Amino acid sequence: MPYGLVFIIGILVLLFFIVKLKTNAFIGLLAATFTIGACSGMQLTKVVSTISEGFGGTVASIGLVIIFGTILGKYLEVTNSTDRMALSIVGAFGESNTTLAMAIAGYIISIPVFSDSAMVVLAPLVLALAAKNKKPRVAVAALGTSLAAGLLSTNVFFPPTPGPLAAAGMLNIDIGQAMLFGGLVAMVRTLFGWGYAKFYLGKKAEDWFTYENQEMIEVAFNINNKEEKTMPSLWGALFPLLLPLVLILFNTFSKMIFGGDSPVVAITAFIGDPTIALVLGCVSAMIIHRKELKQDGILSTLSLGIKESGSIVFIVSAGGALGSVLKASGVGTSLAESIASLPIPTLLIPFLIGATIKMINGSGTTALITAVTICEPMVAALGISPITVFLAACCGASICSHINDSFFWVYSGNLGMDMKTGLKTLSISNIVSTVGALIATFMLGLFL
Protein backbone atom coordinates (compact mmCIF):
# COMPACT_ATOMS: atom_id res chain seq x y z
CA MET A 1 0.00 0.00 0.00
CA PRO A 2 1.41 3.47 -0.86
CA TYR A 3 2.81 5.21 2.19
CA GLY A 4 0.81 8.36 1.50
CA LEU A 5 -2.43 6.37 1.61
CA VAL A 6 -1.26 4.60 4.78
CA PHE A 7 -0.73 7.93 6.48
CA ILE A 8 -4.15 9.26 5.39
CA ILE A 9 -5.84 6.13 6.70
CA GLY A 10 -4.05 6.57 10.03
CA ILE A 11 -5.18 10.18 10.37
CA LEU A 12 -8.76 9.21 9.51
CA VAL A 13 -8.65 6.54 12.23
CA LEU A 14 -7.39 9.17 14.69
CA LEU A 15 -10.18 11.58 13.79
CA PHE A 16 -12.80 8.80 13.90
CA PHE A 17 -11.87 7.90 17.46
CA ILE A 18 -11.62 11.41 18.90
CA VAL A 19 -14.40 13.09 16.91
CA LYS A 20 -16.95 10.39 16.13
CA LEU A 21 -16.46 8.05 19.10
CA LYS A 22 -15.36 10.91 21.38
CA THR A 23 -12.68 8.79 23.03
CA ASN A 24 -9.70 10.24 24.85
CA ALA A 25 -6.93 11.37 22.49
CA PHE A 26 -4.69 8.68 24.02
CA ILE A 27 -6.89 5.91 22.58
CA GLY A 28 -7.17 7.66 19.21
CA LEU A 29 -3.40 8.12 18.89
CA LEU A 30 -2.70 4.49 19.77
CA ALA A 31 -5.33 3.26 17.28
CA ALA A 32 -3.86 5.45 14.53
CA THR A 33 -0.33 4.31 15.40
CA PHE A 34 -1.22 0.61 15.18
CA THR A 35 -3.13 1.17 11.93
CA ILE A 36 -0.20 2.94 10.27
CA GLY A 37 2.23 0.26 11.39
CA ALA A 38 0.03 -2.61 10.23
CA CYS A 39 -0.88 -1.05 6.87
CA SER A 40 2.74 -0.14 6.12
CA GLY A 41 3.73 -3.82 6.06
CA MET A 42 5.45 -4.04 9.45
CA GLN A 43 5.05 -7.34 11.28
CA LEU A 44 2.44 -6.98 13.99
CA THR A 45 4.87 -8.03 16.69
CA LYS A 46 7.27 -5.34 15.45
CA VAL A 47 4.48 -2.77 15.54
CA VAL A 48 3.71 -3.60 19.16
CA SER A 49 7.37 -3.52 20.23
CA THR A 50 7.93 -0.20 18.43
CA ILE A 51 4.88 1.30 20.11
CA SER A 52 6.18 0.16 23.49
CA GLU A 53 9.64 1.58 22.83
CA GLY A 54 8.29 4.92 21.66
CA PHE A 55 5.85 5.16 24.55
CA GLY A 56 8.45 4.24 27.15
CA GLY A 57 11.10 6.52 25.69
CA THR A 58 8.78 9.51 25.82
CA VAL A 59 7.76 8.81 29.42
CA ALA A 60 11.42 8.51 30.37
CA SER A 61 12.40 11.78 28.73
CA ILE A 62 9.61 14.15 29.76
CA GLY A 63 7.15 12.29 31.99
CA LEU A 64 8.55 13.59 35.28
CA VAL A 65 8.76 17.13 33.96
CA ILE A 66 5.06 17.10 33.07
CA ILE A 67 4.12 15.64 36.46
CA PHE A 68 6.09 18.17 38.52
CA GLY A 69 4.99 21.05 36.31
CA THR A 70 1.36 20.11 36.92
CA ILE A 71 1.94 19.79 40.66
CA LEU A 72 3.54 23.25 40.79
CA GLY A 73 0.54 24.71 38.99
CA LYS A 74 -1.85 23.17 41.50
CA TYR A 75 0.08 24.65 44.44
CA LEU A 76 -0.11 28.11 42.90
CA GLU A 77 -3.81 27.67 42.23
CA VAL A 78 -4.93 26.41 45.65
CA THR A 79 -2.87 28.99 47.55
CA ASN A 80 -4.55 31.88 45.69
CA SER A 81 -1.16 32.84 44.23
CA THR A 82 -2.82 33.36 40.86
CA ASP A 83 -5.26 35.87 42.40
CA ARG A 84 -2.37 37.77 43.96
CA MET A 85 -0.46 37.92 40.67
CA ALA A 86 -3.50 39.17 38.76
CA LEU A 87 -4.43 41.83 41.30
CA SER A 88 -0.84 43.06 41.50
CA ILE A 89 -0.57 43.35 37.73
CA VAL A 90 -3.85 45.25 37.47
CA GLY A 91 -2.76 47.54 40.30
CA ALA A 92 0.56 48.24 38.59
CA PHE A 93 -1.04 49.21 35.28
CA GLY A 94 -3.92 51.23 36.71
CA GLU A 95 -7.62 51.14 35.84
CA SER A 96 -7.11 52.96 32.53
CA ASN A 97 -4.99 50.08 31.23
CA THR A 98 -6.90 47.15 32.65
CA THR A 99 -7.26 45.45 29.25
CA LEU A 100 -3.50 45.26 28.80
CA ALA A 101 -3.08 44.27 32.45
CA MET A 102 -5.43 41.31 31.99
CA ALA A 103 -3.52 40.17 28.89
CA ILE A 104 -0.23 40.21 30.79
CA ALA A 105 -1.82 38.51 33.79
CA GLY A 106 -3.06 35.73 31.53
CA TYR A 107 0.35 35.43 29.87
CA ILE A 108 2.09 34.92 33.22
CA ILE A 109 -0.48 32.85 35.09
CA SER A 110 -1.00 30.29 32.31
CA ILE A 111 2.67 29.24 32.51
CA PRO A 112 2.11 27.07 35.59
CA VAL A 113 -1.71 26.83 35.63
CA PHE A 114 -3.91 25.19 32.97
CA SER A 115 -5.76 27.80 30.94
CA ASP A 116 -9.20 26.37 31.79
CA SER A 117 -8.51 26.55 35.53
CA ALA A 118 -6.96 30.01 35.27
CA MET A 119 -10.02 31.29 33.40
CA VAL A 120 -12.32 30.04 36.16
CA VAL A 121 -10.14 31.64 38.84
CA LEU A 122 -9.80 35.01 37.10
CA ALA A 123 -13.31 35.43 35.65
CA PRO A 124 -14.59 37.14 38.84
CA LEU A 125 -11.83 39.74 38.50
CA VAL A 126 -12.92 40.44 34.93
CA LEU A 127 -16.50 40.97 36.08
CA ALA A 128 -15.46 43.14 39.00
CA LEU A 129 -13.42 45.43 36.75
CA ALA A 130 -16.17 45.54 34.12
CA ALA A 131 -18.75 46.57 36.71
CA LYS A 132 -16.80 49.82 37.24
CA ASN A 133 -16.93 50.67 33.54
CA LYS A 134 -19.53 52.94 31.95
CA LYS A 135 -20.23 50.20 29.38
CA PRO A 136 -20.01 47.01 31.45
CA ARG A 137 -21.13 44.62 28.68
CA VAL A 138 -18.42 45.92 26.38
CA ALA A 139 -15.87 45.79 29.18
CA VAL A 140 -16.64 42.14 29.99
CA ALA A 141 -15.95 41.19 26.37
CA ALA A 142 -12.82 43.30 26.01
CA LEU A 143 -11.29 42.28 29.33
CA GLY A 144 -12.25 38.62 28.99
CA THR A 145 -10.92 38.36 25.44
CA SER A 146 -7.68 40.08 26.41
CA LEU A 147 -7.24 37.72 29.37
CA ALA A 148 -7.91 34.70 27.15
CA ALA A 149 -5.33 35.90 24.63
CA GLY A 150 -2.64 35.75 27.30
CA LEU A 151 -3.83 32.47 28.79
CA LEU A 152 -3.96 30.62 25.48
CA SER A 153 -0.61 32.00 24.26
CA THR A 154 1.71 30.66 26.95
CA ASN A 155 -0.51 27.58 27.26
CA VAL A 156 0.58 26.55 23.75
CA PHE A 157 4.02 28.17 23.34
CA PHE A 158 5.81 28.20 26.68
CA PRO A 159 7.33 25.23 28.55
CA PRO A 160 6.90 23.85 31.19
CA THR A 161 3.27 23.84 30.04
CA PRO A 162 2.84 20.15 28.99
CA GLY A 163 2.11 20.61 25.27
CA PRO A 164 5.09 22.78 24.31
CA LEU A 165 7.30 20.91 26.78
CA ALA A 166 6.55 17.62 25.06
CA ALA A 167 6.93 19.16 21.60
CA ALA A 168 10.36 20.57 22.47
CA GLY A 169 11.42 17.18 23.82
CA MET A 170 10.32 15.35 20.67
CA LEU A 171 12.31 17.78 18.51
CA ASN A 172 15.36 17.60 20.84
CA ILE A 173 15.21 21.34 21.45
CA ASP A 174 16.86 22.81 24.53
CA ILE A 175 14.05 23.71 26.95
CA GLY A 176 15.63 27.09 27.66
CA GLN A 177 15.63 27.95 23.95
CA ALA A 178 12.03 26.82 23.66
CA MET A 179 11.19 29.18 26.54
CA LEU A 180 13.04 32.09 24.97
CA PHE A 181 11.64 31.85 21.47
CA GLY A 182 8.28 30.41 22.48
CA GLY A 183 7.87 33.15 25.07
CA LEU A 184 8.68 35.83 22.50
CA VAL A 185 6.15 34.54 19.95
CA ALA A 186 3.59 34.06 22.74
CA MET A 187 4.04 37.71 23.71
CA VAL A 188 3.42 38.82 20.13
CA ARG A 189 0.35 36.60 20.00
CA THR A 190 -0.90 38.07 23.28
CA LEU A 191 -0.45 41.64 22.04
CA PHE A 192 -2.38 40.92 18.83
CA GLY A 193 -5.23 39.51 20.93
CA TRP A 194 -5.09 42.52 23.23
CA GLY A 195 -5.21 44.83 20.20
CA TYR A 196 -8.32 43.10 18.89
CA ALA A 197 -9.98 43.39 22.31
CA LYS A 198 -8.94 46.99 22.94
CA PHE A 199 -9.35 48.62 19.55
CA TYR A 200 -12.12 46.54 17.99
CA LEU A 201 -14.30 45.01 20.67
CA GLY A 202 -13.80 48.01 22.96
CA LYS A 203 -15.33 50.32 20.32
CA LYS A 204 -18.51 48.31 19.83
CA ALA A 205 -21.93 49.31 21.15
CA GLU A 206 -23.29 47.43 24.17
CA ASP A 207 -26.07 45.78 22.17
CA TRP A 208 -23.46 44.12 19.93
CA PHE A 209 -22.84 41.67 22.78
CA THR A 210 -25.48 39.32 24.12
CA TYR A 211 -25.40 37.47 27.41
CA GLU A 212 -27.33 34.49 28.70
CA ASN A 213 -26.88 35.55 32.31
CA GLN A 214 -27.69 39.26 32.41
CA GLU A 215 -27.45 39.49 36.19
CA MET A 216 -23.87 38.27 36.11
CA ILE A 217 -22.62 41.52 34.62
CA GLU A 218 -24.97 43.79 36.55
CA VAL A 219 -23.43 42.81 39.88
CA ALA A 220 -19.84 43.48 40.87
CA PHE A 221 -18.21 40.12 41.44
CA ASN A 222 -15.54 41.54 43.70
CA ILE A 223 -12.49 39.34 43.93
CA ASN A 224 -11.76 40.97 47.28
CA ASN A 225 -14.49 38.75 48.72
CA LYS A 226 -11.47 36.52 49.15
CA GLU A 227 -9.95 38.21 52.16
CA GLU A 228 -6.51 39.66 51.66
CA LYS A 229 -5.18 37.50 54.45
CA THR A 230 -6.01 34.38 52.41
CA MET A 231 -3.66 35.55 49.64
CA PRO A 232 0.13 35.25 49.84
CA SER A 233 2.46 38.18 49.33
CA LEU A 234 3.41 38.95 45.76
CA TRP A 235 6.89 37.55 46.35
CA GLY A 236 5.43 34.42 47.94
CA ALA A 237 3.17 33.99 44.91
CA LEU A 238 5.88 34.56 42.32
CA PHE A 239 8.93 32.82 43.80
CA PRO A 240 7.84 29.18 43.20
CA LEU A 241 7.08 30.09 39.58
CA LEU A 242 10.19 32.16 38.91
CA LEU A 243 12.66 29.76 40.54
CA PRO A 244 12.41 26.91 37.98
CA LEU A 245 12.15 29.30 35.03
CA VAL A 246 15.30 31.17 36.08
CA LEU A 247 17.24 27.95 36.73
CA ILE A 248 16.34 26.48 33.33
CA LEU A 249 17.21 29.69 31.47
CA PHE A 250 20.43 30.08 33.48
CA ASN A 251 21.46 26.61 32.36
CA THR A 252 20.87 27.56 28.71
CA PHE A 253 22.85 30.80 28.96
CA SER A 254 25.70 29.23 30.93
CA LYS A 255 26.31 26.74 28.11
CA MET A 256 26.57 29.63 25.67
CA ILE A 257 28.85 31.72 27.91
CA PHE A 258 31.16 29.22 29.62
CA GLY A 259 31.26 26.29 27.20
CA GLY A 260 30.55 22.63 27.83
CA ASP A 261 33.65 21.80 29.90
CA SER A 262 33.26 24.51 32.53
CA PRO A 263 32.55 23.46 36.16
CA VAL A 264 29.89 26.17 36.21
CA VAL A 265 28.04 24.35 33.46
CA ALA A 266 28.26 21.10 35.42
CA ILE A 267 26.43 22.77 38.31
CA THR A 268 23.85 24.62 36.21
CA ALA A 269 23.21 21.48 34.14
CA PHE A 270 22.03 19.77 37.33
CA ILE A 271 19.98 22.52 38.99
CA GLY A 272 18.79 23.75 35.60
CA ASP A 273 17.60 20.35 34.44
CA PRO A 274 13.84 20.83 33.89
CA THR A 275 12.90 18.01 36.27
CA ILE A 276 15.17 19.20 39.09
CA ALA A 277 14.19 22.84 38.56
CA LEU A 278 10.48 22.02 38.80
CA VAL A 279 11.03 19.82 41.86
CA LEU A 280 12.76 22.79 43.53
CA GLY A 281 9.81 24.99 42.52
CA CYS A 282 7.36 22.54 44.11
CA VAL A 283 9.45 22.29 47.28
CA SER A 284 9.65 26.08 47.54
CA ALA A 285 5.86 26.30 47.19
CA MET A 286 5.41 23.74 49.99
CA ILE A 287 7.77 25.66 52.26
CA ILE A 288 6.45 29.16 51.53
CA HIS A 289 2.79 28.15 51.86
CA ARG A 290 3.18 25.54 54.59
CA LYS A 291 1.18 27.52 57.16
CA GLU A 292 -1.94 28.04 55.06
CA LEU A 293 -1.82 24.58 53.45
CA LYS A 294 -0.81 22.59 56.53
CA GLN A 295 0.31 18.99 56.07
CA ASP A 296 -3.07 17.74 54.84
CA GLY A 297 -3.25 20.46 52.21
CA ILE A 298 0.29 19.85 51.01
CA LEU A 299 -0.37 16.13 50.56
CA SER A 300 -3.84 16.50 48.99
CA THR A 301 -2.58 19.09 46.49
CA LEU A 302 0.34 16.83 45.64
CA SER A 303 -2.05 13.95 44.98
CA LEU A 304 -4.35 16.13 42.88
CA GLY A 305 -1.45 17.33 40.73
CA ILE A 306 -0.30 13.76 40.13
CA LYS A 307 -3.83 12.72 39.19
CA GLU A 308 -4.28 15.56 36.70
CA SER A 309 -0.91 14.97 35.07
CA GLY A 310 -1.65 11.32 34.31
CA SER A 311 -3.85 11.84 31.25
CA ILE A 312 -1.40 14.37 29.82
CA VAL A 313 1.55 11.99 30.17
CA PHE A 314 -0.45 9.26 28.43
CA ILE A 315 -1.42 11.48 25.49
CA VAL A 316 2.11 12.80 25.04
CA SER A 317 3.61 9.30 25.24
CA ALA A 318 1.11 7.99 22.69
CA GLY A 319 2.37 10.75 20.40
CA GLY A 320 5.90 9.45 20.99
CA ALA A 321 4.76 5.96 20.02
CA LEU A 322 3.27 7.33 16.79
CA GLY A 323 6.57 9.02 15.99
CA SER A 324 8.49 5.79 16.51
CA VAL A 325 6.20 3.86 14.17
CA LEU A 326 6.41 6.58 11.51
CA LYS A 327 10.19 6.28 11.60
CA ALA A 328 10.42 2.49 11.77
CA SER A 329 7.87 1.91 9.01
CA GLY A 330 9.39 4.39 6.55
CA VAL A 331 6.10 6.26 6.32
CA GLY A 332 7.62 9.34 7.94
CA THR A 333 10.52 9.53 5.48
CA SER A 334 8.26 9.02 2.47
CA LEU A 335 5.82 11.61 3.74
CA ALA A 336 8.64 14.09 4.34
CA GLU A 337 9.94 13.73 0.80
CA SER A 338 6.46 14.20 -0.66
CA ILE A 339 5.57 17.23 1.44
CA ALA A 340 8.94 18.89 0.93
CA SER A 341 8.27 18.91 -2.81
CA LEU A 342 4.93 20.73 -2.49
CA PRO A 343 4.84 24.33 -3.82
CA ILE A 344 4.05 25.91 -0.42
CA PRO A 345 6.31 27.57 2.15
CA THR A 346 7.77 24.88 4.38
CA LEU A 347 6.85 26.93 7.45
CA LEU A 348 3.17 26.33 6.67
CA ILE A 349 3.44 22.54 6.81
CA PRO A 350 3.60 22.10 10.61
CA PHE A 351 1.24 25.04 10.96
CA LEU A 352 -1.44 23.54 8.71
CA ILE A 353 -1.19 20.10 10.33
CA GLY A 354 -1.59 21.59 13.80
CA ALA A 355 -4.38 23.92 12.71
CA THR A 356 -6.35 21.11 11.08
CA ILE A 357 -6.23 18.90 14.16
CA LYS A 358 -7.04 21.84 16.44
CA MET A 359 -10.09 22.91 14.43
CA ILE A 360 -11.44 19.36 14.28
CA ASN A 361 -10.52 18.06 17.73
CA GLY A 362 -10.45 21.22 19.85
CA SER A 363 -7.46 20.20 21.98
CA GLY A 364 -4.40 22.39 21.50
CA THR A 365 -2.19 19.84 23.25
CA THR A 366 -3.33 17.01 20.97
CA ALA A 367 -2.94 19.22 17.89
CA LEU A 368 0.58 20.27 18.87
CA ILE A 369 1.77 16.77 19.73
CA THR A 370 0.31 15.36 16.50
CA ALA A 371 1.87 18.08 14.33
CA VAL A 372 5.31 17.70 15.89
CA THR A 373 5.13 13.92 15.74
CA ILE A 374 4.37 14.01 12.02
CA CYS A 375 6.94 16.71 11.23
CA GLU A 376 9.85 15.47 13.35
CA PRO A 377 11.06 13.01 10.67
CA MET A 378 10.77 15.81 8.08
CA VAL A 379 12.99 18.40 9.76
CA ALA A 380 16.04 17.69 7.59
CA ALA A 381 13.97 17.45 4.41
CA LEU A 382 12.06 20.67 5.14
CA GLY A 383 15.26 22.65 5.44
CA ILE A 384 14.13 24.64 8.50
CA SER A 385 15.41 24.48 12.06
CA PRO A 386 13.67 22.34 14.71
CA ILE A 387 12.82 25.47 16.73
CA THR A 388 11.03 26.93 13.69
CA VAL A 389 9.05 23.70 13.28
CA PHE A 390 8.20 23.93 16.99
CA LEU A 391 6.95 27.52 16.73
CA ALA A 392 4.96 26.88 13.54
CA ALA A 393 3.27 23.84 15.07
CA CYS A 394 2.44 25.91 18.16
CA CYS A 395 0.85 28.54 15.91
CA GLY A 396 -1.34 25.90 14.30
CA ALA A 397 -2.35 24.44 17.65
CA SER A 398 -3.52 27.88 18.81
CA ILE A 399 -5.53 28.78 15.70
CA CYS A 400 -9.08 28.93 17.06
CA SER A 401 -10.97 28.01 20.22
CA HIS A 402 -14.58 27.28 19.31
CA ILE A 403 -17.49 25.06 20.28
CA ASN A 404 -15.54 21.77 20.43
CA ASP A 405 -12.95 23.22 22.82
CA SER A 406 -13.56 23.04 26.58
CA PHE A 407 -11.92 26.45 27.06
CA PHE A 408 -14.58 28.06 24.85
CA TRP A 409 -17.34 26.98 27.23
CA VAL A 410 -15.32 27.80 30.35
CA TYR A 411 -14.73 31.28 28.93
CA SER A 412 -18.28 32.02 27.78
CA GLY A 413 -19.96 30.32 30.75
CA ASN A 414 -17.96 32.11 33.43
CA LEU A 415 -18.48 35.47 31.72
CA GLY A 416 -22.21 34.91 31.13
CA MET A 417 -21.93 35.05 27.33
CA ASP A 418 -24.09 33.23 24.84
CA MET A 419 -22.45 31.14 22.11
CA LYS A 420 -22.71 33.88 19.46
CA THR A 421 -20.83 36.40 21.57
CA GLY A 422 -18.25 33.76 22.52
CA LEU A 423 -17.55 33.15 18.84
CA LYS A 424 -17.38 36.86 18.01
CA THR A 425 -14.97 37.58 20.84
CA LEU A 426 -12.83 34.58 21.73
CA SER A 427 -12.83 32.64 18.45
CA ILE A 428 -12.12 35.59 16.15
CA SER A 429 -9.54 36.91 18.60
CA ASN A 430 -7.71 33.57 18.41
CA ILE A 431 -7.44 33.84 14.64
CA VAL A 432 -6.14 37.41 14.81
CA SER A 433 -3.66 36.42 17.54
CA THR A 434 -2.40 33.45 15.57
CA VAL A 435 -1.77 35.61 12.50
CA GLY A 436 0.50 37.74 14.68
CA ALA A 437 2.26 34.66 16.03
CA LEU A 438 2.78 33.26 12.53
CA ILE A 439 4.31 36.56 11.37
CA ALA A 440 6.66 36.52 14.37
CA THR A 441 7.60 32.91 13.63
CA PHE A 442 8.36 33.74 10.01
CA MET A 443 10.57 36.66 11.06
CA LEU A 444 12.44 34.51 13.60
CA GLY A 445 12.78 31.71 11.04
CA LEU A 446 14.92 33.99 8.87
CA PHE A 447 17.60 33.98 11.57
CA LEU A 448 17.23 30.57 13.24
Secondary structure by P-SEA (a helix, b strand, c coil): ccaaaaaaaaaaaaaaaaccccccaaaaaaaaaaaaaaaacccaaaaaaaaaaaaaaaaaccaaaaaaaaaaaaaaaaaaaaaaaaaaaaaaacccaaaaaaaaaaacccccccaaaaaaaaaaaaaaaaaacccaaaaaaaaaaaaaaaaaaaacccccaaaaaaaaaaacccaaaaaaaaaaaaaaaaaaaaaaaaccccccccccccccccccccccccccccccccccccccccaaaaaaaaaaaaaaaaaaccccccaaaaaaaacccaaaaaaaaaaaaaaaacccccaaaaaaaaaaaaaaaaaaaaaaaaaaaaaaaaaaaaaaaaaaaaaaaccccccaaaaaaaaaaaaacccaaaaaaaaaaaaccccccccccaaaaaaaaaaaaacccccccaaaaaaaaaacccaaaaaaccaaaaaaaaaaaaaaaaaaaacc
